[in-house]
C-alpha cells in the first residue's frame, strides 16, 4: 500500500478507535483503557516480530524509554479528553502537535541565536492558537475547559514523542519494535493506574471495546510509522488531518454532537496551521542541508 493510502486508512482507524474509547469511557477510566490498549498492542507486535523473523531486543533502550514516557503520557491525556469532549474537538486538540513543533523550532532558534526566526512560522503558530481558541470557546460555556486543556496538553507532549520516533527511525529501529516498546510502556503505566484505582470487571461489551481499541490503535500506528518512513512528510502530514473529518462525522452521526460555526472555523484554522507549519519546517530543513552541502564563500 502506498504511503498516502496508509495515512488515509490510519486516520480512519484512529477515528474509529476514538469512538470505541468514547464508548468505553462511560464505564472505564482512561488509565484502564490505556492498559488494555498496551497489552493488546504488545502481544500483536510480538507476533509480528516472530512472523518476520525479527526480535524486540534493542541496543537503544533509553531512547525507547523516553519515547514511551512521552507517548504514553500524551495517550492518557488524549483518552481522557476523548471521554469528556466532543470527538472531533479532542482529535483536533491532539493534532495541534505540528503547530507545537513549529513553536519548539522558534524557541530553539531564539534560545541558541543561530538563525533568524521566520515570521511566517510565527504567524502559523498564532493562527493555530486562534483556531484552538475558537474550538474551546463552546467548551468553556459548558464548563469543560479543564478537559480541553488536557486535550491541548496531549498535543504538546505528542509533538515531543513524534520527534523521538524520528530519532529511533534514524538509528535503524524497525517499526514493530518502536510500536512494541510504546505498547509495553502503555501497559505498564496503565497497570499502575489500575493498582491505584482498582480494576473494573469486564463484561462482553467492555471486552469487545478494549480489544477494538488495542487492535485499531496498533494497526493505525504501524501504518503511520511506515508511511512516515517511506513517504513525503508534507503529504503525510496533510492527509493525517483527515482524522478530524472522520471524527467529525462520527460525532455528529453516532453521538449527536452539536456542530457550531465557531468550532468548524477553529478546526479549519488548526488544519491550515498544521499543514503550513509542516511545509515551512520542511523547507527550512532542506535549506539547512543545502547550506551544509554548499557553504557560502566567506573569503
C-alpha positions in Angstrom: 0.0 0.0 0.0 1.4 3.5 -0.9 2.2 6.0 1.9 -0.8 8.3 1.2 -3.2 5.4 1.4 -1.6 4.2 4.5 -2.2 7.6 6.1 -5.9 7.6 4.9 -6.5 4.2 6.4 -4.7 5.0 9.6 -6.7 8.2 10.2 -9.9 6.2 9.7 -8.7 3.6 12.2 -7.7 6.2 14.7 -11.1 7.9 14.5 -12.8 4.6 14.9 -10.6 3.9 17.9 -11.8 7.2 19.3 -15.4 6.1 19.0 -14.5 2.9 21.0 -12.6 5.0 23.6 -15.6 7.3 24.0 -18.0 4.4 24.4 -15.7 2.6 26.9 -15.1 5.8 28.9 -18.7 5.6 30.2 -17.6 2.6 32.4 -13.8 2.6 32.5 -11.2 5.4 33.3 -8.6 6.5 30.8 -5.8 4.6 32.5 -7.6 1.3 32.4 -8.3 1.7 28.7 -4.6 2.5 28.1 -3.7 -0.7 30.0 -5.8 -2.9 27.7 -4.6 -1.0 24.7 -1.0 -1.6 25.7 -1.4 -5.3 26.4 -3.1 -5.9 23.0 -0.5 -3.9 21.1 2.5 -5.5 22.8 1.1 -9.0 22.0 0.4 -8.1 18.4 4.0 -6.7 18.0 5.5 -9.8 19.5 3.6 -11.8 16.9 4.8 -9.5 14.1 8.4 -9.8 15.3 8.2 -13.6 15.4 6.4 -13.8 12.0 9.0 -11.6 10.3 12.0 -13.3 11.9 12.9 -10.3 13.9 13.4 -9.6 17.6 12.3 -7.0 20.1 15.7 -6.8 21.7 17.2 -3.3 21.3 20.5 -1.5 21.9 18.8 1.8 22.5 16.6 1.0 25.5 17.0 4.6 26.9 15.6 6.1 23.6 12.6 3.7 23.8 12.1 4.6 27.5 11.8 8.4 26.8 9.7 7.9 23.7 7.3 5.6 25.7 7.2 8.0 28.6 6.1 11.0 26.5 3.9 8.9 24.2 2.0 7.2 27.0 1.5 10.4 28.8 0.1 12.0 25.7 -2.1 8.9 25.1 -3.6 9.0 28.6 -4.4 12.7 28.3 -5.9 12.2 24.9 -8.1 9.3 26.0 -9.3 11.4 28.9 -10.1 14.3 26.5 -12.0 11.9 24.2 -14.1 10.7 27.0 -15.2 14.2 28.1 -15.2 16.3 24.9 -16.8 16.1 21.5 -14.8 13.6 19.5 -13.7 16.0 16.7 -12.7 18.6 19.4 -10.5 16.1 21.2 -8.9 14.9 17.9 -8.2 18.4 16.8 -6.5 19.4 20.0 -4.3 16.4 19.8 -3.4 17.1 16.2 -2.0 20.5 17.3 1.3 18.7 17.6 2.6 20.1 14.2 2.0 23.6 15.5 3.7 22.8 18.8 6.7 21.5 16.8 6.9 24.8 14.9 6.8 26.6 18.3 9.7 24.4 19.5 11.6 25.4 16.4 11.1 29.1 17.0 12.1 28.7 20.7 15.2 26.8 19.8 16.2 29.4 17.3 15.7 32.2 19.8 17.5 30.4 22.6 20.5 29.5 20.5 20.6 32.6 18.4 21.7 30.5 15.5 19.3 31.7 12.9 16.7 34.4 12.2 13.2 33.4 13.2 10.9 33.0 10.2 7.9 35.4 10.6 5.7 33.1 8.6 6.3 30.4 11.2 5.3 32.7 14.0 2.1 33.6 12.0 1.4 29.9 11.6 1.6 29.3 15.4 -0.7 32.3 16.1 -3.2 31.0 13.6 -3.1 27.6 15.2 -3.8 29.1 18.6 -6.6 31.2 17.2 -8.1 28.0 16.0 -7.8 26.4 19.4 -9.5 29.5 20.9 -12.5 29.1 18.6 -12.7 25.4 19.4 -12.5 25.8 23.1 -15.0 28.7 23.3 -18.0 26.4 23.2 -16.5 24.1 25.8 -15.9 26.9 28.2 -19.6 27.7 28.1 -20.2 24.0 29.0 -17.7 24.1 32.0 -15.3 21.8 30.2 -12.3 24.0 30.0 -10.2 21.5 32.1 -10.9 18.7 29.6 -10.0 21.0 26.7 -6.7 21.9 28.4 -5.8 18.2 28.9 -6.5 17.6 25.2 -4.3 20.6 24.3 -1.5 19.3 26.6 -1.7 15.9 24.9 -0.8 17.6 21.6 2.2 19.3 23.2 3.6 16.1 24.6 2.7 14.2 21.4 5.0 16.6 19.5 8.0 15.6 21.6 7.0 11.9 21.1 7.0 12.3 17.3 10.5 13.8 17.4 11.7 10.8 19.4 10.1 8.4 16.9 12.0 10.1 14.1 15.2 9.7 16.1 14.5 6.0 16.6 14.0 5.5 12.9 17.3 7.2 12.1 19.2 4.7 14.3 17.6 1.8 12.5 14.9 0.6 14.8 12.2 -1.2 12.9 8.6 -0.1 13.1 7.3 -3.1 15.0 10.0 -2.6 17.7 9.1 1.1 18.2 5.4 0.2 18.5 6.2 -2.7 20.8 8.0 -0.7 23.4 5.4 2.1 23.2 2.7 -0.5 23.8 4.7 -2.1 26.6 5.0 1.3 28.2 1.3 1.8 27.9 0.6 -1.5 29.6 3.0 -0.7 32.5 1.5 2.8 33.1 -2.0 1.5 32.7 -1.3 -1.3 35.2 0.0 1.3 37.7 -3.3 3.3 37.4 -5.2 0.0 37.9 -3.3 -0.8 41.0 -4.1 2.7 42.3 -7.9 2.8 41.5 -8.7 -0.9 41.1 -9.7 -3.0 38.1 -13.3 -2.7 36.9 -14.9 -6.0 35.8 -15.1 -6.6 32.1 -18.4 -7.6 30.6 -18.8 -8.7 27.0 -19.3 -5.2 25.7 -16.3 -3.8 27.7 -14.0 -6.6 26.5 -15.0 -6.1 22.9 -14.4 -2.3 23.1 -11.0 -2.8 24.8 -9.9 -5.3 22.2 -11.1 -3.0 19.4 -9.2 0.0 20.9 -6.0 -2.1 21.1 -6.2 -3.6 17.6 -7.3 -0.4 15.8 -4.7 1.8 17.5 -1.9 -0.7 16.9 -2.7 -1.2 13.2 -3.1 2.6 12.7 0.2 3.3 14.5 2.0 0.8 12.3 0.6 2.3 9.2 1.6 5.8 10.3 5.1 4.7 11.2 5.6 3.0 7.8 4.1 5.9 5.9 6.4 8.5 7.5 9.4 6.1 6.9 8.7 5.8 3.2 6.5 8.8 2.1 6.8 12.5 1.7 6.4 14.2 5.2 4.3 17.1 3.8 1.9 14.9 2.0 1.6 12.6 5.0 1.1 15.5 7.5 -1.6 17.0 5.2 -3.5 13.7 4.8 -3.3 13.0 8.6 -5.8 15.8 9.3 -8.4 13.6 7.6 -8.7 12.1 11.1 -10.5 15.3 12.2 -13.0 14.9 9.4 -13.7 11.2 10.2 -14.1 12.1 13.9 -16.4 15.0 13.0 -18.7 12.6 11.0 -18.7 10.0 13.8 -19.5 12.7 16.4 -22.5 14.0 14.5 -24.0 10.7 13.4 -23.3 8.5 16.5 -23.2 10.9 19.4 -25.4 13.7 18.2 -22.7 16.2 18.9 -23.6 19.8 18.3 -22.0 21.5 15.3 -21.1 25.2 15.8 -19.7 27.5 13.1 -17.0 28.6 15.6 -15.8 25.1 16.2 -15.7 24.3 12.5 -13.8 27.5 11.8 -11.4 26.7 14.5 -10.8 23.2 13.1 -10.1 24.6 9.7 -7.6 27.1 11.2 -5.8 24.3 13.1 -5.6 22.2 9.9 -4.3 25.1 7.9 -1.8 26.0 10.5 -0.6 22.4 10.9 -0.1 21.9 7.1 1.7 25.3 6.8 3.9 24.6 9.8 4.9 21.2 8.2 5.7 22.9 4.9 7.8 25.6 6.5 9.7 23.2 8.6 10.4 21.0 5.6 11.7 24.0 3.6 13.8 25.1 6.5 15.4 21.6 6.8 16.1 21.5 3.1 17.7 24.9 3.2 20.0 23.8 6.1 21.0 20.7 4.2 21.8 22.8 1.2 23.9 25.2 3.2 25.9 22.3 4.7 26.5 20.7 1.3 27.4 24.1 -0.3 28.6 26.5 2.3 28.8 30.2 1.4 32.1 31.6 0.3 33.3 33.9 3.0 36.7 34.7 1.6 
